[in-house]
Amino acid sequence: MHMYGNWRSAAAFRVRIALKLKGIPYEETFIDLDAGDQHKPDFRAINPQGAVPALFDGDGPPLTQSLAILDYLEETKGGLRLLPEEPRARARARSLAQVVACDTHPLYVPRVRNFLMEQYGLPRERMLEFLRNAFETGLRTLEARLTREPGTGRFCQGDAVSHADLCLVSLWVGTGIFGVETAAYPTVARIAAECLALPAVAEAHPLRQPGAPGV
């Protein structure tokens, strides 16, 4: 497999974790989002949206959108299962994953940050306030659900890692990168720590990828 990603991309982080947890060999080409490489014609020919990740598996066009890629890996590859078998538990894991990937993450991606500053003249500090509010909205939702709902265990859904955890930890790591306060979210913090203790997650961590500060 060959994936196009970026060290800081939360979506690429999620897919990278799944590949490592499942023991699937892959190569990754890093796209410099800050330099605008995602807008170059060569990459737009790969993904017209100009976003990462994009995953090639054999012949055919690349797979895009992290949740779709996670489902593809779950449905076609062996290794560790990352969704529960029981339908209601599976739906809950997917719901928690979508809180992050569908409702929270899209609000703080580079194209949104840059649009706010360039088109509306929003100063960087005001843009960061918007970004942190997006993080906090997602974190509050996760904390409330994970604290109140009986499905929570060691991880988001019971005691096995699922897509929900891959999304949660991708959001959690971003709080450190963007300076988001996290003291109000102890359940999220506990599950994130469980995830980060897994070797596959540690290896996939954004700050351990080429292009990250200090790498």
Rosetta blueprint (number, residue, H / E / L):
1 M L
2 H E
3 M E
4 Y E
5 G E
6 N L
7 W L
8 R L
9 S L
10 A H
11 A H
12 A H
13 F H
14 R H
15 V H
16 R H
17 I H
18 A H
19 L H
20 K H
21 L H
22 K L
23 G L
24 I L
25 P L
26 Y L
27 E E
28 E E
29 T E
30 F E
31 I L
32 D L
33 L L
34 D L
35 A L
36 G L
37 D H
38 Q H
39 H H
40 K L
41 P H
42 D H
43 F H
44 R H
45 A L
46 I L
47 N L
48 P L
49 Q L
50 G L
51 A L
52 V L
53 P L
54 A E
55 L E
56 F E
57 D L
58 G L
59 D L
60 G L
61 P L
62 P L
63 L E
64 T E
65 Q L
66 S H
67 L H
68 A H
69 I H
70 L H
71 D H
72 Y H
73 L H
74 E H
75 E H
76 T H
77 K L
78 G L
79 G L
80 L L
81 R L
82 L L
83 L L
84 P L
85 E L
86 E L
87 P H
88 R H
89 A H
90 R H
91 A H
92 R H
93 A H
94 R H
95 S H
96 L H
97 A H
98 Q H
99 V H
100 V H
101 A H
102 C L
103 D L
104 T L
105 H H
106 P H
107 L H
108 Y L
109 V L
110 P H
111 R H
112 V H
113 R H
114 N H
115 F H
116 L H
117 M H
118 E H
119 Q H
120 Y H
121 G L
122 L L
123 P L
124 R H
125 E H
126 R H
127 M H
128 L H
129 E H
130 F H
131 L H
132 R H
133 N H
134 A H
135 F H
136 E H
137 T H
138 G H
139 L H
140 R H
141 T H
142 L H
143 E H
144 A H
145 R H
146 L H
147 T H
148 R H
149 E L
150 P L
151 G L
152 T E
153 G L
154 R L
155 F L
156 C L
157 Q L
158 G E
159 D L
160 A L
161 V L
162 S L
163 H H
164 A H
165 D H
166 L H
167 C H
168 L H
169 V H
170 S H
171 L H
172 W H
173 V H
174 G H
175 T H
176 G H
177 I H
178 F H
179 G L
180 V L
181 E L
182 T L
183 A L
184 A L
185 Y L
186 P H
187 T H
188 V H
189 A H
190 R H
191 I H
192 A H
193 A H
194 E H
195 C H
196 L H
197 A L
198 L L
199 P H
200 A H
201 V H
202 A H
203 E H
204 A H
205 H L
206 P H
207 L H
208 R H
209 Q L
210 P L
211 G L
212 A L
213 P L
214 G L
215 V L
